[in-house]
């Protein structure tokens, strides 16, 4: 199977290519394309591939422009850090929508969807219903304004805008407020990431950071980023190299 990867973050493109090879050794990544301009030039030559893995926000524009300017029938699996483009993705040959940072399991499931659909890319109504069902399952933007937290025998509402960071400690979810108070939360990090909206960024498995709480972003070893908060926080918050570009993009949007 011949695959093209459209991704402007080199390390992410390498990770995706390696993951595809691990899952399906016969995969042939014929091109790793870093920009909208390069993608338009590549497909304008009439290059034919079986499947495209594509980021959406490239340095020189949105990848949707490719499918507006060139009549492609190749199915696309979009890999992005943002969920708000899902409707446009379906219109642009999208058969799946993988949120970064992607896992091997997510890529396996996306490839299975491709295999199931490849004999009928015209998509009948039943398949369209499945895509819309998938869309409904995407994490929504924030639909809550407060969380209930626990302190001794009290249950206290904390406004989302007052939270500096959610973090895991001893397998329990906690939050730190902008005034330096710590509480436990009866939600998983995944649930919080889904309901707290774009003002928060999942820096790693342990930390979900509010944009207002970031004091400094510092370059660290091995292409990682170190985050300093506006309130004292004893743990080191690191952004892995695979999430650096998504984090920098997020900073420009909040």
N, C-alpha and C positions, 0 to 999 in steps of 0.2 A: 504494500500500500504506500503510495507516494503522498507525502504530507508537506505542507508549507506552514511555517510558524511566523506570524507577524507580531513582533514584540520589540519595543525599543530599549528594554532593559536586558543587556547582554547576559547577565547571570541568570535571570529568569528564563530566558530563551534556552540557555544551556541546560538548566534544570528540567525544563519541560521536554527537551529532546532526549535527555537521559532517561526520564521517567517513561516516555513512550517506548524507547528501546527495551527497557526492563519488562514492560508489560507485553509488548509484541515485537519480538526480535526481528521480524521481517519488515518492520516499518522503515521506510526510506525518507528521511527529512531532506527534501531536495533543495530547500532554501530556508534561511532564517533572515527575515526581512525587518529592518529596524525603523522604517519610516513609511508614512503615507506616500511620499513621492516615489520611493523605491518600489513599493507595492504596485502602484499604478504602472510604472515602467515594466515591471515583471509580467503582470497579467495582460498588458497591452500587446505583448509579443505573442499572445495566444497560448501561453504555457498551460498545460492541462495537468491537474493533480486530482487526487481522490478526495482529499479532505484538507480544510484549513483550520488551524488553531490561531485565533486572533485576539490580541488585546484591543481595546476600544480607544482609549486616550493615548495617542502617539504624540511625540514631541511637535510634529507639524500639522496636527489635526486629528479628527476622529476617523477611525477606519471605515465607518459607514460610507464615506465618500467613495471608497473603492467600488462598492456595489451599486452606487448611484451612477458612476461614470462608466463602468464597464459591465457588460451583460454577462455575469458569471452564473453558472448553474451549480457550481461546486458547493456542497454543504459546509457550514462554518460552525465551529464550536468556539464561542467567545469566552475568553479568560480575562477577567477584570476585577478590580477591587471595589467596584461600585455596582449597586443593583438597579439604579434608576434607568438604565438603558435597555432593560429587558424587552420592552415592547418593540423598540427599534431593531433589536437584535433578531427577533422573529421575522421581521419584514426583510431583513438583509441575509436571507439564506440560513439563518440561525437554527440549529437543531438542538443546541444545548447551551447553557450559560453557567460557567464555572466561576465561582468567586475565589479570588486570591486571598490568602495564600492557598493554592490548590494542594490537595492531598493525592496520593497515588490512587486511593479508592475513588475519588471524584473523577479522575481521568479514566479509570477502568470503566466506570458507569457511563461516561460520555462516549467512549469507544463502542460500548455495547449498544447504546442508542443508535450510533451511526450504522453498526452492522444490521440492526433491526430495520432501519429505514432505507438502506442503500439501494434496495431493489424497487423502491417506489418513492422517489424524492418529490413527486408531485403533491404528496401528502393528502390523504383523504380526510374527511371530516373527523373521523375518530382520532387520527393522529393529531390534528389541529387541537382537538379537545384536550389531548394529553399535554400538548405544549402549553395551553392556557392554564391547565391544572398545575403544571410545573411553575409557571409564572406566579400563581397565587401563593405558592409555597415559599417564594423568595422572602428573605427577611424584609419586613416593612420598615419605613422610617418611623421615627419616634411617635408613639401614640399614647405615651404616658408622661405625666408631668412630675410625679412623685413616686418614691418607693417607700415601703414599710420596712423599717429596720428594728432590730431588737437590742435592748439595753437593760440588763437585769430582768425585772418583771414588767418592763414597759415596752410598748410598741409605738414607734415614733415615725411620722412621715417626714421624709427628707426630699426636698425638691431636687430634681435631676440637675438643675443649674447650679446647685450648691456642691455637687460632687466633683472632687479633683481627680480621683482615680478609683477604679475597682481593682482589687487584687486578690490572689489566692494565697492563703497561708494555712499550713497544716490541713490542706484539702477542704478548707472552708472559705467561702467568698466573703470578702470584707469590702468596705468602702472607706475612703478618707475624704473628709469634706475640705472645702477651701479654707475653713477656719481651723483645720487640724484635728478634728474629731474622728475617731474610728468606730465603725459599727459593723456588725455581721449582717449579711443579706441572705435571705432564703431563695436565692436564684443562682443558676449556673452562669458561668461567664458567657456561654453561648446564648442563653436567654437574654442576658443584659445587652449583649452586642446587637441582638435582633431588635430590641425594643427601645434602646436609648438614642438612636438616631445618628446622623452624620457628624455631630459634634464630638463623638467619641471615636477613638482609633484603637484597634486591637494590636498593640505593639508586639505581643508574643502571647504564649499560652497563659501567662500569669497576670498580665496587665492590660487594662482597658482604660485609656487616658482621655480626659476631657481637654479640649483645645485650650480652654481658658487657664488650665493648670500648668501649661508648659512655659517654663521660664527660659530654658536654653536647649538647643539641639547641637550636640558636639560630635564631631567625627571621632570614631573610636577604632580600635584594632580590627583587622580583617574586614574592613569596609562596613562595619556596623556603625550605628549611631547611638550615642548615649543621651538620654533625656533627663534634664533637671527640672524639677517642679517648683512652683512658686511657694509651696508649703514643704516643711521638712518631711522627708520620706526615707526610711532607713535602707530600703532595698535599691539595688542598681537596676535601672530600667534600660534595656538594650533593644534596639530595633535590628533584627537580623538582616544580613545583606540581601536576602531574597525579598524583603519587605520595604527596603529603603525607598525605592522609587514610588511605591504606593503611598508611603508615608509622606514623601515630599509633595506628591500630587495632592494628597489630602490637605496638607498645610496651605496650599493655594486656594482651597475651596471653602475653608471654614473661617 
